[in-house]
Amino acid sequence: MNNVSSSACSVQEARCECGQLIAKVLEKGLELKCKRCKRIVIIPFTAIVGWSDLSPKPIS
């Protein structure tokens, strides 16, 4: 359903099969953009239940 790819600046992107960007995985958390107001929100990994001691790893 979604593909994860890495870019040059060590940011991983989660995209839908249609190519639409769903989220960016940053060092500090998940970056989401509101489709309505275009605000960018970063959700820290520590705020995600069940996500502990995990950091994004580059895909090889």
Phi and psi restraints in degrees (range 20) as a CNS / XPLOR table:
assign (resid 1 and name C) (resid 2 and name N)
       (resid 2 and name CA) (resid 2 and name C) 1.0 -125.9 20.0 2
assign (resid 2 and name N) (resid 2 and name CA)
       (resid 2 and name C) (resid 3 and name N) 1.0 148.5 20.0 2
assign (resid 2 and name C) (resid 3 and name N)
       (resid 3 and name CA) (resid 3 and name C) 1.0 -111.3 20.0 2
assign (resid 3 and name N) (resid 3 and name CA)
       (resid 3 and name C) (resid 4 and name N) 1.0 145.4 20.0 2
assign (resid 3 and name C) (resid 4 and name N)
       (resid 4 and name CA) (resid 4 and name C) 1.0 -114.6 20.0 2
assign (resid 4 and name N) (resid 4 and name CA)
       (resid 4 and name C) (resid 5 and name N) 1.0 128.8 20.0 2
assign (resid 4 and name C) (resid 5 and name N)
       (resid 5 and name CA) (resid 5 and name C) 1.0 -133.4 20.0 2
assign (resid 5 and name N) (resid 5 and name CA)
       (resid 5 and name C) (resid 6 and name N) 1.0 154.5 20.0 2
assign (resid 5 and name C) (resid 6 and name N)
       (resid 6 and name CA) (resid 6 and name C) 1.0 -107.7 20.0 2
assign (resid 6 and name N) (resid 6 and name CA)
       (resid 6 and name C) (resid 7 and name N) 1.0 148.3 20.0 2
assign (resid 6 and name C) (resid 7 and name N)
       (resid 7 and name CA) (resid 7 and name C) 1.0 -112.8 20.0 2
assign (resid 7 and name N) (resid 7 and name CA)
       (resid 7 and name C) (resid 8 and name N) 1.0 -179.8 20.0 2
assign (resid 7 and name C) (resid 8 and name N)
       (resid 8 and name CA) (resid 8 and name C) 1.0 -63.2 20.0 2
assign (resid 8 and name N) (resid 8 and name CA)
       (resid 8 and name C) (resid 9 and name N) 1.0 -28.1 20.0 2
assign (resid 8 and name C) (resid 9 and name N)
       (resid 9 and name CA) (resid 9 and name C) 1.0 -97.2 20.0 2
assign (resid 9 and name N) (resid 9 and name CA)
       (resid 9 and name C) (resid 10 and name N) 1.0 31.0 20.0 2
assign (resid 9 and name C) (resid 10 and name N)
       (resid 10 and name CA) (resid 10 and name C) 1.0 55.7 20.0 2
assign (resid 10 and name N) (resid 10 and name CA)
       (resid 10 and name C) (resid 11 and name N) 1.0 33.4 20.0 2
assign (resid 10 and name C) (resid 11 and name N)
       (resid 11 and name CA) (resid 11 and name C) 1.0 -107.8 20.0 2
assign (resid 11 and name N) (resid 11 and name CA)
       (resid 11 and name C) (resid 12 and name N) 1.0 130.0 20.0 2
assign (resid 11 and name C) (resid 12 and name N)
       (resid 12 and name CA) (resid 12 and name C) 1.0 -97.1 20.0 2
assign (resid 12 and name N) (resid 12 and name CA)
       (resid 12 and name C) (resid 13 and name N) 1.0 141.5 20.0 2
assign (resid 12 and name C) (resid 13 and name N)
       (resid 13 and name CA) (resid 13 and name C) 1.0 -117.6 20.0 2
assign (resid 13 and name N) (resid 13 and name CA)
       (resid 13 and name C) (resid 14 and name N) 1.0 137.9 20.0 2
assign (resid 13 and name C) (resid 14 and name N)
       (resid 14 and name CA) (resid 14 and name C) 1.0 -104.7 20.0 2
assign (resid 14 and name N) (resid 14 and name CA)
       (resid 14 and name C) (resid 15 and name N) 1.0 121.7 20.0 2
assign (resid 14 and name C) (resid 15 and name N)
       (resid 15 and name CA) (resid 15 and name C) 1.0 -124.4 20.0 2
assign (resid 15 and name N) (resid 15 and name CA)
       (resid 15 and name C) (resid 16 and name N) 1.0 150.3 20.0 2
assign (resid 15 and name C) (resid 16 and name N)
       (resid 16 and name CA) (resid 16 and name C) 1.0 -73.0 20.0 2
assign (resid 16 and name N) (resid 16 and name CA)
       (resid 16 and name C) (resid 17 and name N) 1.0 165.4 20.0 2
assign (resid 16 and name C) (resid 17 and name N)
       (resid 17 and name CA) (resid 17 and name C) 1.0 -59.7 20.0 2
assign (resid 17 and name N) (resid 17 and name CA)
       (resid 17 and name C) (resid 18 and name N) 1.0 -26.7 20.0 2
assign (resid 17 and name C) (resid 18 and name N)
       (resid 18 and name CA) (resid 18 and name C) 1.0 -78.3 20.0 2
assign (resid 18 and name N) (resid 18 and name CA)
       (resid 18 and name C) (resid 19 and name N) 1.0 -8.8 20.0 2
assign (resid 18 and name C) (resid 19 and name N)
       (resid 19 and name CA) (resid 19 and name C) 1.0 101.5 20.0 2
assign (resid 19 and name N) (resid 19 and name CA)
       (resid 19 and name C) (resid 20 and name N) 1.0 -9.6 20.0 2
assign (resid 19 and name C) (resid 20 and name N)
       (resid 20 and name CA) (resid 20 and name C) 1.0 -65.7 20.0 2
assign (resid 20 and name N) (resid 20 and name CA)
       (resid 20 and name C) (resid 21 and name N) 1.0 130.4 20.0 2
assign (resid 20 and name C) (resid 21 and name N)
       (resid 21 and name CA) (resid 21 and name C) 1.0 -69.2 20.0 2
assign (resid 21 and name N) (resid 21 and name CA)
       (resid 21 and name C) (resid 22 and name N) 1.0 127.1 20.0 2
assign (resid 21 and name C) (resid 22 and name N)
       (resid 22 and name CA) (resid 22 and name C) 1.0 -98.5 20.0 2
assign (resid 22 and name N) (resid 22 and name CA)
       (resid 22 and name C) (resid 23 and name N) 1.0 -46.7 20.0 2
assign (resid 22 and name C) (resid 23 and name N)
       (resid 23 and name CA) (resid 23 and name C) 1.0 -160.5 20.0 2
assign (resid 23 and name N) (resid 23 and name CA)
       (resid 23 and name C) (resid 24 and name N) 1.0 159.6 20.0 2
assign (resid 23 and name C) (resid 24 and name N)
       (resid 24 and name CA) (resid 24 and name C) 1.0 -115.4 20.0 2
assign (resid 24 and name N) (resid 24 and name CA)
       (resid 24 and name C) (resid 25 and name N) 1.0 136.5 20.0 2
assign (resid 24 and name C) (resid 25 and name N)
       (resid 25 and name CA) (resid 25 and name C) 1.0 -99.0 20.0 2
assign (resid 25 and name N) (resid 25 and name CA)
       (resid 25 and name C) (resid 26 and name N) 1.0 110.3 20.0 2
assign (resid 25 and name C) (resid 26 and name N)
       (resid 26 and name CA) (resid 26 and name C) 1.0 -102.8 20.0 2
assign (resid 26 and name N) (resid 26 and name CA)
       (resid 26 and name C) (resid 27 and name N) 1.0 174.1 20.0 2
assign (resid 26 and name C) (resid 27 and name N)
       (resid 27 and name CA) (resid 27 and name C) 1.0 -63.2 20.0 2
assign (resid 27 and name N) (resid 27 and name CA)
       (resid 27 and name C) (resid 28 and name N) 1.0 -33.1 20.0 2
assign (resid 27 and name C) (resid 28 and name N)
       (resid 28 and name CA) (resid 28 and name C) 1.0 -95.9 20.0 2
assign (resid 28 and name N) (resid 28 and name CA)
       (resid 28 and name C) (resid 29 and name N) 1.0 -10.5 20.0 2
assign (resid 28 and name C) (resid 29 and name N)
       (resid 29 and name CA) (resid 29 and name C) 1.0 160.0 20.0 2
assign (resid 29 and name N) (resid 29 and name CA)
       (resid 29 and name C) (resid 30 and name N) 1.0 -166.3 20.0 2
assign (resid 29 and name C) (resid 30 and name N)
       (resid 30 and name CA) (resid 30 and name C) 1.0 -92.7 20.0 2
assign (resid 30 and name N) (resid 30 and name CA)
       (resid 30 and name C) (resid 31 and name N) 1.0 131.1 20.0 2
assign (resid 30 and name C) (resid 31 and name N)
       (resid 31 and name CA) (resid 31 and name C) 1.0 -102.6 20.0 2
assign (resid 31 and name N) (resid 31 and name CA)
       (resid 31 and name C) (resid 32 and name N) 1.0 122.3 20.0 2
assign (resid 31 and name C) (resid 32 and name N)
       (resid 32 and name CA) (resid 32 and name C) 1.0 -122.0 20.0 2
assign (resid 32 and name N) (resid 32 and name CA)
       (resid 32 and name C) (resid 33 and name N) 1.0 147.4 20.0 2
assign (resid 32 and name C) (resid 33 and name N)
       (resid 33 and name CA) (resid 33 and name C) 1.0 -117.7 20.0 2
assign (resid 33 and name N) (resid 33 and name CA)
       (resid 33 and name C) (resid 34 and name N) 1.0 127.6 20.0 2
assign (resid 33 and name C) (resid 34 and name N)
       (resid 34 and name CA) (resid 34 and name C) 1.0 -69.6 20.0 2
assign (resid 34 and name N) (resid 34 and name CA)
       (resid 34 and name C) (resid 35 and name N) 1.0 127.8 20.0 2
assign (resid 34 and name C) (resid 35 and name N)
       (resid 35 and name CA) (resid 35 and name C) 1.0 -71.4 20.0 2
assign (resid 35 and name N) (resid 35 and name CA)
       (resid 35 and name C) (resid 36 and name N) 1.0 -24.3 20.0 2
assign (resid 35 and name C) (resid 36 and name N)
       (resid 36 and name CA) (resid 36 and name C) 1.0 -82.8 20.0 2
assign (resid 36 and name N) (resid 36 and name CA)
       (resid 36 and name C) (resid 37 and name N) 1.0 -55.5 20.0 2
assign (resid 36 and name C) (resid 37 and name N)
       (resid 37 and name CA) (resid 37 and name C) 1.0 -102.8 20.0 2
assign (resid 37 and name N) (resid 37 and name CA)
       (resid 37 and name C) (resid 38 and name N) 1.0 -5.8 20.0 2
assign (resid 37 and name C) (resid 38 and name N)
       (resid 38 and name CA) (resid 38 and name C) 1.0 71.0 20.0 2
assign (resid 38 and name N) (resid 38 and name CA)
       (resid 38 and name C) (resid 39 and name N) 1.0 11.7 20.0 2
assign (resid 38 and name C) (resid 39 and name N)
       (resid 39 and name CA) (resid 39 and name C) 1.0 -71.4 20.0 2
assign (resid 39 and name N) (resid 39 and name CA)
       (resid 39 and name C) (resid 40 and name N) 1.0 147.7 20.0 2
assign (resid 39 and name C) (resid 40 and name N)
       (resid 40 and name CA) (resid 40 and name C) 1.0 -104.2 20.0 2
assign (resid 40 and name N) (resid 40 and name CA)
       (resid 40 and name C) (resid 41 and name N) 1.0 128.3 20.0 2
assign (resid 40 and name C) (resid 41 and name N)
       (resid 41 and name CA) (resid 41 and name C) 1.0 -119.6 20.0 2
assign (resid 41 and name N) (resid 41 and name CA)
       (resid 41 and name C) (resid 42 and name N) 1.0 133.9 20.0 2
assign (resid 41 and name C) (resid 42 and name N)
       (resid 42 and name CA) (resid 42 and name C) 1.0 -109.4 20.0 2
assign (resid 42 and name N) (resid 42 and name CA)
       (resid 42 and name C) (resid 43 and name N) 1.0 121.1 20.0 2
assign (resid 42 and name C) (resid 43 and name N)
       (resid 43 and name CA) (resid 43 and name C) 1.0 -98.4 20.0 2
assign (resid 43 and name N) (resid 43 and name CA)
       (resid 43 and name C) (resid 44 and name N) 1.0 113.6 20.0 2
assign (resid 43 and name C) (resid 44 and name N)
       (resid 44 and name CA) (resid 44 and name C) 1.0 -62.9 20.0 2
assign (resid 44 and name N) (resid 44 and name CA)
       (resid 44 and name C) (resid 45 and name N) 1.0 145.4 20.0 2
assign (resid 44 and name C) (resid 45 and name N)
       (resid 45 and name CA) (resid 45 and name C) 1.0 -58.5 20.0 2
assign (resid 45 and name N) (resid 45 and name CA)
       (resid 45 and name C) (resid 46 and name N) 1.0 -32.4 20.0 2
assign (resid 45 and name C) (resid 46 and name N)
       (resid 46 and name CA) (resid 46 and name C) 1.0 -66.2 20.0 2
assign (resid 46 and name N) (resid 46 and name CA)
       (resid 46 and name C) (resid 47 and name N) 1.0 -20.0 20.0 2
assign (resid 46 and name C) (resid 47 and name N)
       (resid 47 and name CA) (resid 47 and name C) 1.0 -88.3 20.0 2
assign (resid 47 and name N) (resid 47 and name CA)
       (resid 47 and name C) (resid 48 and name N) 1.0 -5.6 20.0 2
assign (resid 47 and name C) (resid 48 and name N)
       (resid 48 and name CA) (resid 48 and name C) 1.0 -95.2 20.0 2
assign (resid 48 and name N) (resid 48 and name CA)
       (resid 48 and name C) (resid 49 and name N) 1.0 117.6 20.0 2
assign (resid 48 and name C) (resid 49 and name N)
       (resid 49 and name CA) (resid 49 and name C) 1.0 -64.2 20.0 2
assign (resid 49 and name N) (resid 49 and name CA)
       (resid 49 and name C) (resid 50 and name N) 1.0 130.1 20.0 2
assign (resid 49 and name C) (resid 50 and name N)
       (resid 50 and name CA) (resid 50 and name C) 1.0 89.6 20.0 2
assign (resid 50 and name N) (resid 50 and name CA)
       (resid 50 and name C) (resid 51 and name N) 1.0 -4.8 20.0 2
assign (resid 50 and name C) (resid 51 and name N)
       (resid 51 and name CA) (resid 51 and name C) 1.0 -108.1 20.0 2
assign (resid 51 and name N) (resid 51 and name CA)
       (resid 51 and name C) (resid 52 and name N) 1.0 91.8 20.0 2
assign (resid 51 and name C) (resid 52 and name N)
       (resid 52 and name CA) (resid 52 and name C) 1.0 -126.8 20.0 2
assign (resid 52 and name N) (resid 52 and name CA)
       (resid 52 and name C) (resid 53 and name N) 1.0 140.0 20.0 2
assign (resid 52 and name C) (resid 53 and name N)
       (resid 53 and name CA) (resid 53 and name C) 1.0 53.6 20.0 2
assign (resid 53 and name N) (resid 53 and name CA)
       (resid 53 and name C) (resid 54 and name N) 1.0 28.6 20.0 2
assign (resid 53 and name C) (resid 54 and name N)
       (resid 54 and name CA) (resid 54 and name C) 1.0 -113.3 20.0 2
assign (resid 54 and name N) (resid 54 and name CA)
       (resid 54 and name C) (resid 55 and name N) 1.0 132.9 20.0 2
assign (resid 54 and name C) (resid 55 and name N)
       (resid 55 and name CA) (resid 55 and name C) 1.0 -125.5 20.0 2
assign (resid 55 and name N) (resid 55 and name CA)
       (resid 55 and name C) (resid 56 and name N) 1.0 151.3 20.0 2
assign (resid 55 and name C) (resid 56 and name N)
       (resid 56 and name CA) (resid 56 and name C) 1.0 -61.5 20.0 2
assign (resid 56 and name N) (resid 56 and name CA)
       (resid 56 and name C) (resid 57 and name N) 1.0 133.4 20.0 2
assign (resid 56 and name C) (resid 57 and name N)
       (resid 57 and name CA) (resid 57 and name C) 1.0 -108.5 20.0 2
assign (resid 57 and name N) (resid 57 and name CA)
       (resid 57 and name C) (resid 58 and name N) 1.0 136.6 20.0 2
assign (resid 57 and name C) (resid 58 and name N)
       (resid 58 and name CA) (resid 58 and name C) 1.0 -61.6 20.0 2
assign (resid 58 and name N) (resid 58 and name CA)
       (resid 58 and name C) (resid 59 and name N) 1.0 142.1 20.0 2
assign (resid 58 and name C) (resid 59 and name N)
       (resid 59 and name CA) (resid 59 and name C) 1.0 -87.2 20.0 2
assign (resid 59 and name N) (resid 59 and name CA)
       (resid 59 and name C) (resid 60 and name N) 1.0 129.9 20.0 2
